[in-house]
Amino acid sequence: MKMMDEFKEFINRGNVMDMAVGVIVGGAFTAIVTALTTNIINPLIKAIAGGDPGQIGGLVIPGTEIDFGALLGAIVNFLIVAWIVFCLVKAVNKLKDATKKKEEPVEEDEMEPPTCPFCLEEVKEGATRCPHCAGAFDAPAAPKKKEAAE
């Protein structure tokens, strides 16, 4: 039963569903790129190299089944799909980083402890009077974001 619970947890993670959607969309996109390669790029190569209809001319060894044109078409197809996937992943990662920075609270080590405006001594967060000089604060003391050192 424990293995089944682990499997349910694995399936319910967002990554598995994202991957499934990615595979489905990738398959559909691959069909589009294959059509582009087969119907536009391969005829252009045939027109440049010259040859028989139905084959990418000059790239088939006569009398054999060896078709370098098909390999070239598959390579072009792969490169187009790989480039688009790379661009999409890069964009998604950039978007994740941007939203992550907005959501992340400022880290503790990026904050300076509150100080008294009169004697500049450190005071406890929430203090309304300085324990060093007895100066009264307008508002409870709060940590401040560290200024960038130049």
N, C-alpha and C positions, 0 to 999 in steps of 0.2 A: 504494500500500500504506500510505503514511503516513496518508492520510485515513481508511482503515479502522481503523488503530490508534487514531486520535483519536476515532473514533466509538465504538469499544469502551470506551475510557476514559470517554467521556461517558455511555454507557449504564450502566457499572458504578458510577458515582457514586451515592450513596444518594439524592440529590435527585430523580433521574429516576424511580426506583422509587417513592419516596414520592409523587411527583406522580401517577404512574399509579394507585396505590392511592387517592389522594385523588379523582381523577376518577371512578373506579368507585364508590366509596362516596358521593361527591357525587351521582352519577346516581341511585343507589338512594334516597338521602335525598330528593332532589327529587321522586321518585315518591310518597313518603309525604306530603310537604308538598302536592303537587298534589292528592292524594286528600283531604287535610284541607281545602284551599281549596274544592275542587269540591263535596264532600259535606257540609261543615259551615258554612264561612264564607259561601259564596255563597247557600245557602238562608236563612241568617240575614239577609243583606242583602235578599233577595227578600221575606222576611217583614216586614221593616221598611218597605221601599219599596212593597210590593204589586205584583203583576203576574202575567204568564202563567207557567204551569209550563214549565220547561225554559229559561227566560230569567231573568236577574236583573231583576225588574220595575222599571219606571220608568227604566231605564238603557239601553234600546234605542230607537233612533229608528224609529218605525213606518214600515213600507214600505221599509226599507233593510236592508242587512247590517251597519250600524254598531252594534256592541254594546259600549257602555262598561262593562257589567258584566263582560265577558270581560277587558277591559283592567284593571279594578279587581282582579279575581281574580288576574291575572298579577302585578300590582304587589304584592299581599299575599303571594303565593307567593314572589316574589323577596325581599321584605323579611324573611320568616321564614327562608329559606335563608341570606341574607346575614348575619343576626344570629347564627344558629347557627355559621356558618363563622367569623365574627369571634370569637365566644366560644371556639371550639376553638383557633384560632390563638393567641389570647391565652393560653390555658391551656398550650398546648404551649411557647410562648416562655418563659413563667414557669418551667415545668419544666426547660427547657434551661438557663436562667440559673441555677437552683438547683443543678443537677448540675454545671454549668461551674464555679461558685464552689467547690464541694467538691473538684473535680479539680484546679483551678489551684493550682500552688505559689505561695507568697508571692513576690512580685516583689522583685528586688534592692533597688530604691529604698524598699521598705517595711521593709528590714532595717537595723539598726544594726550597725556593726562591733563585734567583741568588745572589751570594755574590762577592764582590771585591776580587781579588786574592792578593791585596797589603795590604789593611787595614781590610779585612774580614767583612766589613759592608754590610748590605743588599742593593741591588740596584734594580732598576726596570728592568723587562724583556725587552730585546732589547737595553739596554743602551750600549753605546760604551765608556763612561767615567764614572768614579766613582764621584758622587756628594760630597763625603766626603773628598777624598784625591786627586782628579783630575787625578788619574791613568788611562791611556788609555788601553783599552782591545784589544786583537788581533782579537776577534770576538764579535758580540753582545752578551750581557749577556743572559743566558738561564737557566731555572730551572733545577736542578739535582735531580735524584732519591735519596730518603732518603736511607742512609745506615742502615742496620739492626743493632739494638742495641743488644749488647751481655750482 
